[in-house]
Amino acid sequence: MTTTIQLSEDTKALIGTFGTKEDTYEDILKRMCRLAVKEQLREFLMSSENTLSLDEARKRLAKRWSK
């Protein structure tokens, strides 16, 4: 089953720049989605949010396990 989505001519042209003459718009959009998912995963894995530096982690470890 296929559907129709409405795009401006500018957006259609922009999407077309990501493909070749052999690619369908569906091929291009699927490729773009795969790349977007990989980028989101990379950003999540490489995020420094809620992380500690190695030095800070060592300090906390030493404090917690000091005798």
C-alpha positions, 0 to 999 in steps of 0.5 A: 500500500502506498500513500501520498504526502504533500511537499513544497516544490522546494522540499521535493527538490532538496530531497532529490539532491540526496539521491541519484537518477536511479533512486526513488524518493522512497529510497532517498527517504529511507536512507535519510531515516537510517542516517538520522537514526545512526546520528541520534544513536551517536549523539546519545552514546557520545553525550557528556550529559550526566557523565564524570571525568575519569579524574572525578570518578577516581576521586569518588572511588577513592573516597568511597573505598578509603580505609 
